[in-house]
Amino acid sequence: MSGRAAPFYCPYCGDEDLRPHETGHGAWECASCNRAFQLKFLGLLTRGLQRNDGKGDGI
């Protein structure tokens, strides 16, 4: 996995006209609503891999 992912939609207006922003890695700009935003992957959540009912060894 390269660690790079492009958003498909603007989180503010939902438009698809996105371009990389000049500020750097993970920054995008929307030509439709004229907003710039940044995406960052924080990590995987371990709580999604365990069962809460006490049955089984976990998923």
CHARMM-style PDB file with segment names, atoms N, HN, CA, C and O in Angstrom:
ATOM      1  N   MET     1       0.844  -1.182   0.000  1.00  0.00      PROA
ATOM      2  CA  MET     1       0.000   0.000   0.000  1.00  0.00      PROA
ATOM      3  C   MET     1       0.885   1.240   0.000  1.00  0.00      PROA
ATOM      4  O   MET     1       1.873   1.304   0.731  1.00  0.00      PROA
ATOM      5  N   SER     2       0.536   2.204  -0.805  1.00  0.00      PROA
ATOM      6  HN  SER     2      -0.267   2.152  -1.400  1.00  0.00      PROA
ATOM      7  CA  SER     2       1.384   3.382  -0.975  1.00  0.00      PROA
ATOM      8  C   SER     2       1.180   4.432   0.102  1.00  0.00      PROA
ATOM      9  O   SER     2       2.025   5.314   0.253  1.00  0.00      PROA
ATOM     10  N   GLY     3       0.094   4.370   0.854  1.00  0.00      PROA
ATOM     11  HN  GLY     3      -0.592   3.653   0.731  1.00  0.00      PROA
ATOM     12  CA  GLY     3      -0.153   5.380   1.872  1.00  0.00      PROA
ATOM     13  C   GLY     3      -0.842   6.617   1.325  1.00  0.00      PROA
ATOM     14  O   GLY     3      -1.150   7.538   2.080  1.00  0.00      PROA
ATOM     15  N   ARG     4      -1.086   6.649   0.033  1.00  0.00      PROA
ATOM     16  HN  ARG     4      -0.835   5.900  -0.581  1.00  0.00      PROA
ATOM     17  CA  ARG     4      -1.754   7.795  -0.579  1.00  0.00      PROA
ATOM     18  C   ARG     4      -3.162   7.386  -0.993  1.00  0.00      PROA
ATOM     19  O   ARG     4      -3.369   6.350  -1.623  1.00  0.00      PROA
ATOM     20  N   ALA     5      -4.097   8.206  -0.632  1.00  0.00      PROA
ATOM     21  HN  ALA     5      -3.929   9.048  -0.120  1.00  0.00      PROA
ATOM     22  CA  ALA     5      -5.471   7.980  -1.044  1.00  0.00      PROA
ATOM     23  C   ALA     5      -6.091   9.317  -1.416  1.00  0.00      PROA
ATOM     24  O   ALA     5      -5.901  10.314  -0.720  1.00  0.00      PROA
ATOM     25  N   ALA     6      -6.813   9.333  -2.486  1.00  0.00      PROA
ATOM     26  HN  ALA     6      -6.967   8.523  -3.051  1.00  0.00      PROA
ATOM     27  CA  ALA     6      -7.457  10.559  -2.935  1.00  0.00      PROA
ATOM     28  C   ALA     6      -8.927  10.536  -2.542  1.00  0.00      PROA
ATOM     29  O   ALA     6      -9.592   9.512  -2.701  1.00  0.00      PROA
ATOM     30  N   PRO     7      -9.438  11.639  -2.036  1.00  0.00      PROA
ATOM     31  CA  PRO     7     -10.869  11.693  -1.735  1.00  0.00      PROA
ATOM     32  C   PRO     7     -11.665  11.753  -3.041  1.00  0.00      PROA
ATOM     33  O   PRO     7     -11.196  12.304  -4.037  1.00  0.00      PROA
ATOM     34  N   PHE     8     -12.847  11.194  -3.028  1.00  0.00      PROA
ATOM     35  HN  PHE     8     -13.228  10.746  -2.220  1.00  0.00      PROA
ATOM     36  CA  PHE     8     -13.702  11.213  -4.212  1.00  0.00      PROA
ATOM     37  C   PHE     8     -14.646  12.403  -4.211  1.00  0.00      PROA
ATOM     38  O   PHE     8     -15.063  12.870  -5.271  1.00  0.00      PROA
ATOM     39  N   TYR     9     -14.990  12.903  -3.010  1.00  0.00      PROA
ATOM     40  HN  TYR     9     -14.651  12.524  -2.149  1.00  0.00      PROA
ATOM     41  CA  TYR     9     -15.942  14.000  -2.878  1.00  0.00      PROA
ATOM     42  C   TYR     9     -15.429  15.026  -1.875  1.00  0.00      PROA
ATOM     43  O   TYR     9     -14.694  14.683  -0.950  1.00  0.00      PROA
ATOM     44  N   CYS    10     -15.816  16.272  -2.059  1.00  0.00      PROA
ATOM     45  HN  CYS    10     -16.414  16.551  -2.811  1.00  0.00      PROA
ATOM     46  CA  CYS    10     -15.503  17.322  -1.094  1.00  0.00      PROA
ATOM     47  C   CYS    10     -16.333  17.087   0.165  1.00  0.00      PROA
ATOM     48  O   CYS    10     -17.540  16.872   0.058  1.00  0.00      PROA
ATOM     49  N   PRO    11     -15.728  17.120   1.354  1.00  0.00      PROA
ATOM     50  CA  PRO    11     -16.501  16.893   2.583  1.00  0.00      PROA
ATOM     51  C   PRO    11     -17.452  18.038   2.919  1.00  0.00      PROA
ATOM     52  O   PRO    11     -18.303  17.887   3.796  1.00  0.00      PROA
ATOM     53  N   TYR    12     -17.328  19.160   2.254  1.00  0.00      PROA
ATOM     54  HN  TYR    12     -16.637  19.283   1.542  1.00  0.00      PROA
ATOM     55  CA  TYR    12     -18.180  20.313   2.535  1.00  0.00      PROA
ATOM     56  C   TYR    12     -19.356  20.442   1.581  1.00  0.00      PROA
ATOM     57  O   TYR    12     -20.485  20.667   2.016  1.00  0.00      PROA
ATOM     58  N   CYS    13     -19.100  20.301   0.263  1.00  0.00      PROA
ATOM     59  HN  CYS    13     -18.183  20.119  -0.091  1.00  0.00      PROA
ATOM     60  CA  CYS    13     -20.195  20.498  -0.696  1.00  0.00      PROA
ATOM     61  C   CYS    13     -20.563  19.227  -1.467  1.00  0.00      PROA
ATOM     62  O   CYS    13     -21.612  19.179  -2.110  1.00  0.00      PROA
ATOM     63  N   GLY    14     -19.710  18.196  -1.410  1.00  0.00      PROA
ATOM     64  HN  GLY    14     -18.858  18.235  -0.888  1.00  0.00      PROA
ATOM     65  CA  GLY    14     -19.994  16.939  -2.085  1.00  0.00      PROA
ATOM     66  C   GLY    14     -19.595  16.898  -3.554  1.00  0.00      PROA
ATOM     67  O   GLY    14     -19.821  15.890  -4.224  1.00  0.00      PROA
ATOM     68  N   ASP    15     -19.011  17.966  -4.063  1.00  0.00      PROA
ATOM     69  HN  ASP    15     -18.828  18.785  -3.519  1.00  0.00      PROA
ATOM     70  CA  ASP    15     -18.614  18.000  -5.462  1.00  0.00      PROA
ATOM     71  C   ASP    15     -17.375  17.133  -5.696  1.00  0.00      PROA
ATOM     72  O   ASP    15     -16.647  16.811  -4.756  1.00  0.00      PROA
ATOM     73  N   GLU    16     -17.146  16.762  -6.942  1.00  0.00      PROA
ATOM     74  HN  GLU    16     -17.737  17.024  -7.705  1.00  0.00      PROA
ATOM     75  CA  GLU    16     -16.033  15.878  -7.289  1.00  0.00      PROA
ATOM     76  C   GLU    16     -14.847  16.606  -7.915  1.00  0.00      PROA
ATOM     77  O   GLU    16     -13.868  15.959  -8.287  1.00  0.00      PROA
ATOM     78  N   ASP    17     -14.904  17.909  -8.041  1.00  0.00      PROA
ATOM     79  HN  ASP    17     -15.700  18.434  -7.739  1.00  0.00      PROA
ATOM     80  CA  ASP    17     -13.844  18.681  -8.698  1.00  0.00      PROA
ATOM     81  C   ASP    17     -12.743  19.026  -7.691  1.00  0.00      PROA
ATOM     82  O   ASP    17     -12.639  20.168  -7.244  1.00  0.00      PROA
ATOM     83  N   LEU    18     -11.921  18.027  -7.337  1.00  0.00      PROA
ATOM     84  HN  LEU    18     -12.005  17.099  -7.701  1.00  0.00      PROA
ATOM     85  CA  LEU    18     -10.865  18.196  -6.339  1.00  0.00      PROA
ATOM     86  C   LEU    18      -9.497  18.155  -6.995  1.00  0.00      PROA
ATOM     87  O   LEU    18      -9.275  17.445  -7.977  1.00  0.00      PROA
ATOM     88  N   ARG    19      -8.586  18.934  -6.429  1.00  0.00      PROA
ATOM     89  HN  ARG    19      -8.766  19.510  -5.632  1.00  0.00      PROA
ATOM     90  CA  ARG    19      -7.201  18.974  -6.900  1.00  0.00      PROA
ATOM     91  C   ARG    19      -6.280  19.016  -5.705  1.00  0.00      PROA
ATOM     92  O   ARG    19      -6.659  19.523  -4.649  1.00  0.00      PROA
ATOM     93  N   PRO    20      -5.069  18.491  -5.852  1.00  0.00      PROA
ATOM     94  CA  PRO    20      -4.102  18.595  -4.748  1.00  0.00      PROA
ATOM     95  C   PRO    20      -3.804  20.063  -4.433  1.00  0.00      PROA
ATOM     96  O   PRO    20      -3.669  20.890  -5.334  1.00  0.00      PROA
ATOM     97  N   HSD    21      -3.704  20.365  -3.145  1.00  0.00      PROA
ATOM     98  HN  HSD    21      -3.813  19.692  -2.413  1.00  0.00      PROA
ATOM     99  CA  HSD    21      -3.421  21.738  -2.706  1.00  0.00      PROA
ATOM    100  C   HSD    21      -1.920  21.923  -2.552  1.00  0.00      PROA
ATOM    101  O   HSD    21      -1.199  20.961  -2.285  1.00  0.00      PROA
ATOM    102  N   GLU    22      -1.456  23.126  -2.715  1.00  0.00      PROA
ATOM    103  HN  GLU    22      -2.042  23.906  -2.932  1.00  0.00      PROA
ATOM    104  CA  GLU    22      -0.017  23.412  -2.714  1.00  0.00      PROA
ATOM    105  C   GLU    22       0.654  23.274  -1.351  1.00  0.00      PROA
ATOM    106  O   GLU    22       1.883  23.264  -1.284  1.00  0.00      PROA
ATOM    107  N   THR    23      -0.107  23.168  -0.264  1.00  0.00      PROA
ATOM    108  HN  THR    23      -1.106  23.176  -0.319  1.00  0.00      PROA
ATOM    109  CA  THR    23       0.502  23.113   1.066  1.00  0.00      PROA
ATOM    110  C   THR    23       1.180  21.785   1.367  1.00  0.00      PROA
ATOM    111  O   THR    23       1.986  21.712   2.294  1.00  0.00      PROA
ATOM    112  N   GLY    24       0.877  20.731   0.611  1.00  0.00      PROA
ATOM    113  HN  GLY    24       0.222  20.791  -0.142  1.00  0.00      PROA
ATOM    114  CA  GLY    24       1.619  19.492   0.815  1.00  0.00      PROA
ATOM    115  C   GLY    24       0.766  18.248   0.861  1.00  0.00      PROA
ATOM    116  O   GLY    24      -0.371  18.224   0.391  1.00  0.00      PROA
ATOM    117  N   HSD    25       1.354  17.202   1.448  1.00  0.00      PROA
ATOM    118  HN  HSD    25       2.277  17.222   1.830  1.00  0.00      PROA
ATOM    119  CA  HSD    25       0.766  15.864   1.478  1.00  0.00      PROA
ATOM    120  C   HSD    25      -0.581  15.849   2.200  1.00  0.00      PROA
ATOM    121  O   HSD    25      -0.698  16.341   3.322  1.00  0.00      PROA
ATOM    122  N   GLY    26      -1.579  15.290   1.558  1.00  0.00      PROA
ATOM    123  HN  GLY    26      -1.485  14.890   0.646  1.00  0.00      PROA
ATOM    124  CA  GLY    26      -2.900  15.138   2.149  1.00  0.00      PROA
ATOM    125  C   GLY    26      -3.785  16.362   2.049  1.00  0.00      PROA
ATOM    126  O   GLY    26      -4.915  16.333   2.538  1.00  0.00      PROA
ATOM    127  N   ALA    27      -3.317  17.433   1.435  1.00  0.00      PROA
ATOM    128  HN  ALA    27      -2.399  17.456   1.038  1.00  0.00      PROA
ATOM    129  CA  ALA    27      -4.096  18.655   1.307  1.00  0.00      PROA
ATOM    130  C   ALA    27      -4.772  18.700  -0.064  1.00  0.00      PROA
ATOM    131  O   ALA    27      -4.155  18.400  -1.086  1.00  0.00      PROA
ATOM    132  N   TRP    28      -6.043  19.079  -0.065  1.00  0.00      PROA
ATOM    133  HN  TRP    28      -6.545  19.323   0.765  1.00  0.00      PROA
ATOM    134  CA  TRP    28      -6.839  19.111  -1.281  1.00  0.00      PROA
ATOM    135  C   TRP    28      -7.610  20.418  -1.336  1.00  0.00      PROA
ATOM    136  O   TRP    28      -7.864  21.045  -0.308  1.00  0.00      PROA
ATOM    137  N   GLU    29      -7.979  20.821  -2.544  1.00  0.00      PROA
ATOM    138  HN  GLU    29      -7.773  20.311  -3.380  1.00  0.00      PROA
ATOM    139  CA  GLU    29      -8.827  21.997  -2.712  1.00  0.00      PROA
ATOM    140  C   GLU    29      -9.989  21.644  -3.623  1.00  0.00      PROA
ATOM    141  O   GLU    29      -9.857  20.857  -4.561  1.00  0.00      PROA
ATOM    142  N   CYS    30     -11.117  22.242  -3.324  1.00  0.00      PROA
ATOM    143  HN  CYS    30     -11.223  22.881  -2.563  1.00  0.00      PROA
ATOM    144  CA  CYS    30     -12.335  22.020  -4.096  1.00  0.00      PROA
ATOM    145  C   CYS    30     -12.576  23.251  -4.964  1.00  0.00      PROA
ATOM    146  O   CYS    30     -12.692  24.364  -4.451  1.00  0.00      PROA
ATOM    147  N   ALA    31     -12.651  23.051  -6.267  1.00  0.00      PROA
ATOM    148  HN  ALA    31     -12.557  22.147  -6.683  1.00  0.00      PROA
ATOM    149  CA  ALA    31     -12.879  24.161  -7.188  1.00  0.00      PROA
ATOM    150  C   ALA    31     -14.330  24.632  -7.138  1.00  0.00      PROA
ATOM    151  O   ALA    31     -14.626  25.755  -7.548  1.00  0.00      PROA
ATOM    152  N   SER    32     -15.228  23.802  -6.647  1.00  0.00      PROA
ATOM    153  HN  SER    32     -14.988  22.890  -6.313  1.00  0.00      PROA
ATOM    154  CA  SER    32     -16.641  24.158  -6.618  1.00  0.00      PROA
ATOM    155  C   SER    32     -16.986  25.120  -5.474  1.00  0.00      PROA
ATOM    156  O   SER    32     -17.645  26.136  -5.694  1.00  0.00      PROA
ATOM    157  N   CYS    33     -16.539  24.797  -4.254  1.00  0.00      PROA
ATOM    158  HN  CYS    33     -16.003  23.972  -4.076  1.00  0.00      PROA
ATOM    159  CA  CYS    33     -16.880  25.647  -3.102  1.00  0.00      PROA
ATOM    160  C   CYS    33     -15.698  26.504  -2.636  1.00  0.00      PROA
ATOM    161  O   CYS    33     -15.820  27.270  -1.681  1.00  0.00      PROA
ATOM    162  N   ASN    34     -14.550  26.368  -3.320  1.00  0.00      PROA
ATOM    163  HN  ASN    34     -14.451  25.746  -4.096  1.00  0.00      PROA
ATOM    164  CA  ASN    34     -13.363  27.184  -3.034  1.00  0.00      PROA
ATOM    165  C   ASN    34     -12.841  26.985  -1.609  1.00  0.00      PROA
ATOM    166  O   ASN    34     -12.410  27.938  -0.959  1.00  0.00      PROA
ATOM    167  N   ARG    35     -12.884  25.731  -1.127  1.00  0.00      PROA
ATOM    168  HN  ARG    35     -13.234  24.957  -1.654  1.00  0.00      PROA
ATOM    169  CA  ARG    35     -12.360  25.404   0.200  1.00  0.00      PROA
ATOM    170  C   ARG    35     -11.155  24.488   0.054  1.00  0.00      PROA
ATOM    171  O   ARG    35     -11.047  23.716  -0.899  1.00  0.00      PROA
ATOM    172  N   ALA    36     -10.257  24.592   1.021  1.00  0.00      PROA
ATOM    173  HN  ALA    36     -10.344  25.219   1.795  1.00  0.00      PROA
ATOM    174  CA  ALA    36      -9.111  23.690   1.089  1.00  0.00      PROA
ATOM    175  C   ALA    36      -9.238  22.876   2.371  1.00  0.00      PROA
ATOM    176  O   ALA    36      -9.680  23.393   3.398  1.00  0.00      PROA
ATOM    177  N   PHE    37      -8.853  21.616   2.313  1.00  0.00      PROA
ATOM    178  HN  PHE    37      -8.494  21.197   1.480  1.00  0.00      PROA
ATOM    179  CA  PHE    37      -8.940  20.743   3.485  1.00  0.00      PROA
ATOM    180  C   PHE    37      -7.787  19.753   3.440  1.00  0.00      PROA
ATOM    181  O   PHE    37      -7.131  19.590   2.411  1.00  0.00      PROA
ATOM    182  N   GLN    38      -7.551  19.094   4.572  1.00  0.00      PROA
ATOM    183  HN  GLN    38      -8.084  19.227   5.408  1.00  0.00      PROA
ATOM    184  CA  GLN    38      -6.458  18.133   4.671  1.00  0.00      PROA
ATOM    185  C   GLN    38      -6.985  16.827   5.249  1.00  0.00      PROA
ATOM    186  O   GLN    38      -7.788  16.832   6.182  1.00  0.00      PROA
ATOM    187  N   LEU    39      -6.534  15.719   4.694  1.00  0.00      PROA
ATOM    188  HN  LEU    39      -5.881  15.716   3.936  1.00  0.00      PROA
ATOM    189  CA  LEU    39      -6.906  14.386   5.163  1.00  0.00      PROA
ATOM    190  C   LEU    39      -5.715  13.744   5.846  1.00  0.00      PROA
ATOM    191  O   LEU    39      -4.570  13.928   5.434  1.00  0.00      PROA
ATOM    192  N   LYS    40      -6.002  12.983   6.901  1.00  0.00      PROA
ATOM    193  HN  LYS    40      -6.932  12.834   7.236  1.00  0.00      PROA
ATOM    194  CA  LYS    40      -4.934  12.304   7.624  1.00  0.00      PROA
ATOM    195  C   LYS    40      -5.464  10.965   8.140  1.00  0.00      PROA
ATOM    196  O   LYS    40      -6.513  10.910   8.782  1.00  0.00      PROA
ATOM    197  N   PHE    41      -4.743   9.909   7.857  1.00  0.00      PROA
ATOM    198  HN  PHE    41      -3.891   9.954   7.335  1.00  0.00      PROA
ATOM    199  CA  PHE    41      -5.093   8.580   8.353  1.00  0.00      PROA
ATOM    200  C   PHE    41      -4.524   8.427   9.754  1.00  0.00      PROA
ATOM    201  O   PHE    41      -3.320   8.593   9.952  1.00  0.00      PROA
ATOM    202  N   LEU    42      -5.362   8.117  10.721  1.00  0.00      PROA
ATOM    203  HN  LEU    42      -6.340   7.982  10.560  1.00  0.00      PROA
ATOM    204  CA  LEU    42      -4.921   8.003  12.101  1.00  0.00      PROA
ATOM    205  C   LEU    42      -4.514   6.593  12.489  1.00  0.00      PROA
ATOM    206  O   LEU    42      -3.623   6.429  13.322  1.00  0.00      PROA
ATOM    207  N   GLY    43      -5.133   5.570  11.916  1.00  0.00      PROA
ATOM    208  HN  GLY    43      -5.857   5.704  11.239  1.00  0.00      PROA
ATOM    209  CA  GLY    43      -4.794   4.195  12.233  1.00  0.00      PROA
ATOM    210  C   GLY    43      -6.032   3.325  12.300  1.00  0.00      PROA
ATOM    211  O   GLY    43      -7.149   3.804  12.102  1.00  0.00      PROA
ATOM    212  N   LEU    44      -5.836   2.060  12.575  1.00  0.00      PROA
ATOM    213  HN  LEU    44      -4.929   1.671  12.736  1.00  0.00      PROA
ATOM    214  CA  LEU    44      -6.940   1.106  12.690  1.00  0.00      PROA
ATOM    215  C   LEU    44      -7.429   1.027  14.122  1.00  0.00      PROA
ATOM    216  O   LEU    44      -6.643   1.143  15.062  1.00  0.00      PROA
ATOM    217  N   LEU    45      -8.705   0.831  14.284  1.00  0.00      PROA
ATOM    218  HN  LEU    45      -9.344   0.737  13.520  1.00  0.00      PROA
ATOM    219  CA  LEU    45      -9.301   0.692  15.611  1.00  0.00      PROA
ATOM    220  C   LEU    45      -9.376  -0.785  15.989  1.00  0.00      PROA
ATOM    221  O   LEU    45      -9.972  -1.575  15.257  1.00  0.00      PROA
ATOM    222  N   THR    46      -8.797  -1.160  17.089  1.00  0.00      PROA
ATOM    223  HN  THR    46      -8.313  -0.517  17.684  1.00  0.00      PROA
ATOM    224  CA  THR    46      -8.807  -2.560  17.500  1.00  0.00      PROA
ATOM    225  C   THR    46     -10.154  -2.980  18.071  1.00  0.00      PROA
ATOM    226  O   THR    46     -10.488  -4.164  18.040  1.00  0.00      PROA
ATOM    227  N   ARG    47     -10.920  -2.054  18.582  1.00  0.00      PROA
ATOM    228  HN  ARG    47     -10.649  -1.092  18.608  1.00  0.00      PROA
ATOM    229  CA  ARG    47     -12.209  -2.431  19.168  1.00  0.00      PROA
ATOM    230  C   ARG    47     -13.177  -2.995  18.136  1.00  0.00      PROA
ATOM    231  O   ARG    47     -14.127  -3.684  18.509  1.00  0.00      PROA
ATOM    232  N   GLY    48     -12.967  -2.727  16.854  1.00  0.00      PROA
ATOM    233  HN  GLY    48     -12.195  -2.167  16.550  1.00  0.00      PROA
ATOM    234  CA  GLY    48     -13.819  -3.265  15.807  1.00  0.00      PROA
ATOM    235  C   GLY    48     -13.544  -4.730  15.520  1.00  0.00      PROA
ATOM    236  O   GLY    48     -14.303  -5.362  14.785  1.00  0.00      PROA
ATOM    237  N   LEU    49     -12.478  -5.285  16.081  1.00  0.00      PROA
ATOM    238  HN  LEU    49     -11.861  -4.772  16.677  1.00  0.00      PROA
ATOM    239  CA  LEU    49     -12.102  -6.667  15.818  1.00  0.00      PROA
ATOM    240  C   LEU    49     -12.456  -7.607  16.964  1.00  0.00      PROA
ATOM    241  O   LEU    49     -12.168  -8.801  16.878  1.00  0.00      PROA
ATOM    242  N   GLN    50     -13.069  -7.110  18.030  1.00  0.00      PROA
ATOM    243  HN  GLN    50     -13.303  -6.140  18.100  1.00  0.00      PROA
ATOM    244  CA  GLN    50     -13.378  -7.918  19.193  1.00  0.00      PROA
ATOM    245  C   GLN    50     -14.882  -7.978  19.412  1.00  0.00      PROA
ATOM    246  O   GLN    50     -15.602  -7.020  19.128  1.00  0.00      PROA
ATOM    247  N   ARG    51     -15.344  -9.106  19.916  1.00  0.00      PROA
ATOM    248  HN  ARG    51     -14.760  -9.884  20.146  1.00  0.00      PROA
ATOM    249  CA  ARG    51     -16.765  -9.248  20.235  1.00  0.00      PROA
ATOM    250  C   ARG    51     -17.033  -8.703  21.628  1.00  0.00      PROA
ATOM    251  O   ARG    51     -16.208  -8.853  22.529  1.00  0.00      PROA
ATOM    252  N   ASN    52     -18.170  -8.081  21.802  1.00  0.00      PROA
ATOM    253  HN  ASN    52     -18.841  -7.959  21.070  1.00  0.00      PROA
ATOM    254  CA  ASN    52     -18.535  -7.498  23.089  1.00  0.00      PROA
ATOM    255  C   ASN    52     -19.437  -8.398  23.936  1.00  0.00      PROA
ATOM    256  O   ASN    52     -19.685  -8.096  25.103  1.00  0.00      PROA
ATOM    257  N   ASP    53     -19.929  -9.497  23.365  1.00  0.00      PROA
ATOM    258  HN  ASP    53     -19.728  -9.743  22.417  1.00  0.00      PROA
ATOM    259  CA  ASP    53     -20.864 -10.348  24.104  1.00  0.00      PROA
ATOM    260  C   ASP    53     -20.187 -11.475  24.879  1.00  0.00      PROA
ATOM    261  O   ASP    53     -20.874 -12.271  25.519  1.00  0.00      PROA
ATOM    262  N   GLY    54     -18.872 -11.562  24.837  1.00  0.00      PROA
ATOM    263  HN  GLY    54     -18.314 -10.916  24.317  1.00  0.00      PROA
ATOM    264  CA  GLY    54     -18.146 -12.572  25.596  1.00  0.00      PROA
ATOM    265  C   GLY    54     -18.112 -13.947  24.961  1.00  0.00      PROA
ATOM    266  O   GLY    54     -17.556 -14.877  25.545  1.00  0.00      PROA
ATOM    267  N   LYS    55     -18.692 -14.102  23.782  1.00  0.00      PROA
ATOM    268  HN  LYS    55     -19.144 -13.347  23.307  1.00  0.00      PROA
ATOM    269  CA  LYS    55     -18.721 -15.389  23.117  1.00  0.00      PROA
ATOM    270  C   LYS    55     -17.612 -15.459  22.080  1.00  0.00      PROA
ATOM    271  O   LYS    55     -17.339 -14.470  21.401  1.00  0.00      PROA
ATOM    272  N   GLY    56     -16.990 -16.580  21.953  1.00  0.00      PROA
ATOM    273  HN  GLY    56     -17.212 -17.383  22.505  1.00  0.00      PROA
ATOM    274  CA  GLY    56     -15.989 -16.807  20.921  1.00  0.00      PROA
ATOM    275  C   GLY    56     -14.646 -16.174  21.248  1.00  0.00      PROA
ATOM    276  O   GLY    56     -14.463 -15.534  22.283  1.00  0.00      PROA
ATOM    277  N   ASP    57     -13.726 -16.376  20.333  1.00  0.00      PROA
ATOM    278  HN  ASP    57     -13.874 -16.896  19.492  1.00  0.00      PROA
ATOM    279  CA  ASP    57     -12.363 -15.859  20.477  1.00  0.00      PROA
ATOM    280  C   ASP    57     -12.179 -14.499  19.843  1.00  0.00      PROA
ATOM    281  O   ASP    57     -11.065 -13.976  19.855  1.00  0.00      PROA
ATOM    282  N   GLY    58     -13.182 -13.925  19.309  1.00  0.00      PROA
ATOM    283  HN  GLY    58     -14.087 -14.350  19.299  1.00  0.00      PROA
ATOM    284  CA  GLY    58     -13.064 -12.658  18.591  1.00  0.00      PROA
ATOM    285  C   GLY    58     -13.105 -12.879  17.092  1.00  0.00      PROA
ATOM    286  O   GLY    58     -12.981 -14.006  16.612  1.00  0.00      PROA
ATOM    287  N   ILE    59     -13.268 -11.861  16.407  1.00  0.00      PROA
ATOM    288  HN  ILE    59     -13.368 -10.946  16.797  1.00  0.00      PROA
ATOM    289  CA  ILE    59     -13.406 -11.966  14.951  1.00  0.00      PROA
ATOM    290  C   ILE    59     -12.069 -11.701  14.303  1.00  0.00      PROA
ATOM    291  OT1 ILE    59     -11.959 -11.739  13.078  1.00  0.00      PROA
TER     292      ILE     59
END
